[in-house]
């Protein structure tokens, strides 16, 4: 259960680290599953070429284009992953933050991130809510570090309290990333901090929190498992991608 201080920290900062929420045995089980899925290209998979991030391979046919970036639809892939996504370790803090009847979205995140060494691309500053369609941009994502995450292997970077910002259209590019060439953004980006995690740590973060990630400069793939949740009174917009898959109620 979250303490009142932890709840206040999440509300103020837009993110919260829960150290050691998953045991090493569980993380190693998921790692073994993920490594096999990557090797076998077990679908559905998003490849580096699909991200269209700066520096990504131009197409799936290009060198490195078939480097796995995300093993999609994690909840439906294996009971091991589904049990984590809705199990007590996660559901208890999420229900405290989102209220009774909170639900897991299968349409967003719901994946194992696989940032690989040679062809991994950096992710620019963005809010996940930029491409989600819900009544309110107030969802919570739970990011589990399956291995240690450092600046060297591309850990997440966040801008604390940025979930409260009101950003003008000219501060963003066409893909809704913060523009580094806009003077108004320089002071904002200067507030960024890295979020290194140990294996088993969970990062909870608000869907309106600006975050980014660097490249993986190590020789070992970084694996993270991510699920996203909404409050019962924050439904997806009808006909949107956010409403495209069934949701799972937490208990």
C-alpha positions in Angstrom: 0.0 0.0 0.0 1.2 3.5 -0.8 1.7 5.9 2.1 0.1 9.4 2.1 3.6 10.8 1.3 4.0 8.6 -1.7 0.6 9.5 -3.0 1.4 13.2 -2.5 4.7 12.7 -4.3 3.0 11.2 -7.3 0.4 14.0 -7.4 3.1 16.7 -7.1 5.8 15.2 -9.3 3.9 13.1 -11.7 5.9 10.0 -11.0 6.9 7.6 -8.2 9.4 4.8 -7.9 8.4 1.6 -6.0 11.7 -0.1 -5.2 11.8 -3.9 -5.5 8.2 -4.4 -6.3 8.9 -7.5 -8.3 11.3 -10.3 -7.2 14.4 -11.2 -9.2 13.0 -14.7 -9.9 9.9 -13.2 -11.6 12.0 -10.8 -13.6 14.3 -13.6 -14.8 11.3 -15.6 -15.8 10.0 -12.7 -17.9 13.4 -12.1 -19.3 13.7 -15.7 -20.5 10.3 -15.3 -22.1 11.2 -12.0 -23.8 14.5 -13.2 -25.1 12.9 -16.2 -26.7 10.1 -14.1 -28.2 12.7 -11.7 -29.7 14.7 -14.5 -31.1 11.6 -16.1 -32.7 10.1 -12.7 -33.7 6.9 -13.8 -31.9 4.2 -11.5 -33.2 2.9 -8.9 -32.7 6.2 -6.9 -32.7 7.0 -3.2 -33.3 10.4 -2.9 -34.9 12.8 0.0 -34.7 11.9 0.9 -38.3 8.3 1.3 -37.3 9.0 4.0 -34.7 10.2 6.5 -37.3 12.3 8.1 -34.6 15.3 10.2 -35.7 18.1 7.8 -36.4 15.9 4.7 -36.8 16.4 2.4 -39.8 14.4 3.9 -42.8 12.4 0.7 -43.3 12.1 -2.9 -42.2 14.2 -3.8 -45.2 17.1 -1.5 -44.2 20.0 -2.6 -42.0 18.7 -3.1 -38.5 15.1 -2.5 -39.6 13.9 -5.7 -38.1 15.4 -5.0 -34.6 12.6 -5.6 -32.1 11.6 -2.5 -30.2 8.4 -3.7 -28.4 6.8 -7.1 -27.9 3.2 -5.9 -28.2 0.0 -7.2 -26.6 1.8 -8.5 -23.5 -1.3 -9.1 -21.4 -2.6 -11.6 -24.0 0.7 -13.3 -24.7 1.2 -15.3 -21.5 -0.5 -15.8 -18.1 2.8 -14.9 -16.4 2.6 -11.4 -17.9 -1.2 -11.1 -17.4 -0.9 -12.0 -13.7 1.6 -9.3 -13.1 -0.5 -6.7 -14.9 -3.5 -7.3 -12.7 -1.9 -8.8 -9.6 -2.0 -7.4 -6.1 1.5 -5.9 -6.2 0.4 -3.4 -8.9 -3.3 -3.3 -8.4 -3.1 -2.1 -4.8 -1.1 1.1 -5.5 -3.0 1.7 -8.7 -6.3 1.5 -7.0 -5.1 4.0 -4.5 -4.1 6.4 -7.2 -7.0 5.8 -9.6 -9.9 4.7 -7.3 -12.1 1.6 -7.2 -12.9 0.1 -10.6 -9.7 1.2 -12.3 -9.0 -0.7 -15.5 -6.0 -1.9 -17.5 -5.9 -0.6 -21.1 -4.9 -3.2 -23.7 -4.7 -0.5 -26.4 -1.7 1.4 -25.0 1.7 0.3 -23.8 0.8 -3.3 -22.8 4.2 -4.4 -24.0 7.7 -5.5 -23.2 10.2 -2.8 -24.3 13.4 -4.2 -25.8 16.0 -1.5 -26.3 18.8 -3.3 -28.1 22.4 -2.1 -28.3 23.3 -1.5 -32.0 20.1 -0.1 -33.5 18.2 1.3 -30.6 17.1 4.9 -31.1 16.6 7.7 -28.6 13.1 8.8 -27.7 12.3 12.5 -27.7 10.5 14.5 -25.1 6.8 13.6 -25.2 3.6 13.0 -23.2 2.0 9.6 -23.8 -1.4 11.4 -23.8 -0.5 13.1 -27.1 -1.9 10.1 -29.0 -4.4 8.7 -26.5 -8.1 9.4 -26.6 -9.7 9.4 -23.1 -12.1 11.8 -21.3 -9.1 13.1 -19.4 -5.3 12.8 -19.8 -5.0 11.3 -16.4 -3.8 7.7 -16.8 -1.0 6.0 -14.9 1.6 3.7 -16.5 3.6 1.1 -14.6 7.1 0.5 -15.9 8.9 -2.6 -14.5 12.7 -2.8 -14.9 13.5 -6.4 -15.9 17.2 -5.5 -15.7 19.0 -2.6 -14.2 18.3 0.6 -16.1 21.0 3.3 -16.3 21.9 6.4 -18.3 24.3 4.2 -20.3 21.6 1.7 -21.5 18.9 4.3 -22.1 16.9 4.7 -18.8 13.9 7.0 -18.8 14.4 10.7 -18.2 11.5 12.8 -16.8 10.7 16.4 -16.2 9.2 16.5 -12.7 5.8 18.1 -12.3 5.5 18.6 -16.1 2.2 16.8 -16.0 0.8 20.1 -14.7 2.2 22.2 -17.5 0.0 24.0 -20.1 2.1 23.8 -23.3 1.4 25.9 -26.4 1.2 24.3 -29.8 4.3 26.2 -31.0 6.4 24.4 -28.3 5.7 21.1 -30.0 6.6 19.6 -33.4 4.3 17.8 -35.7 4.6 14.6 -33.8 3.9 16.4 -30.5 7.4 16.2 -29.2 8.9 19.1 -27.3 11.0 21.2 -29.7 14.6 21.7 -28.4 15.1 24.6 -30.8 12.4 26.7 -29.1 13.8 29.2 -26.6 10.8 28.8 -24.3 11.6 25.1 -23.9 15.2 25.5 -22.8 14.4 26.2 -19.2 11.9 23.4 -19.1 14.4 20.8 -20.5 17.0 22.0 -18.0 14.8 20.5 -15.3 15.1 17.0 -16.6 16.4 14.2 -14.4 17.3 10.6 -15.1 15.3 7.8 -13.5 17.8 4.9 -13.0 16.1 1.7 -11.8 17.3 -1.6 -10.3 15.9 -4.9 -11.5 12.4 -5.3 -10.0 11.8 -1.6 -9.4 8.6 -0.1 -10.8 8.2 3.5 -12.0 4.6 4.8 -11.9 4.1 7.9 -14.1 1.3 10.2 -15.2 0.2 10.1 -18.9 0.8 13.9 -19.1 4.4 13.7 -17.7 7.0 14.7 -20.2 9.6 11.9 -20.5 12.3 10.7 -22.9 15.0 8.0 -23.1 18.5 7.8 -24.6 20.1 5.2 -26.7 21.5 1.9 -25.3 25.3 2.3 -25.4 26.0 -1.1 -23.7 26.4 -4.6 -25.1 23.3 -5.9 -23.4 19.6 -5.5 -24.3 17.5 -3.5 -21.8 14.1 -5.1 -21.2 11.2 -3.3 -19.5 7.5 -4.3 -19.1 4.9 -1.5 -19.3 1.2 -1.4 -18.7 -1.2 1.5 -18.5 -4.3 2.1 -16.4 -7.3 4.4 -16.2 -9.9 5.4 -13.6 -13.4 4.0 -13.9 -14.8 7.5 -14.7 -12.2 8.2 -17.5 -13.4 6.1 -20.4 -11.8 6.0 -23.9 -13.4 8.0 -26.6 -15.7 6.0 -28.8 -14.2 5.0 -32.1 -10.7 5.9 -31.0 -7.7 3.6 -30.9 -8.0 3.8 -27.1 -11.3 2.1 -27.3 -10.2 -0.6 -29.8 -9.5 -3.4 -27.3 -11.3 -4.7 -24.2 -10.2 -3.4 -20.9 -9.5 -5.4 -17.8 -10.9 -4.3 -14.4 -8.6 -4.4 -11.4 -9.8 -6.0 -8.2 
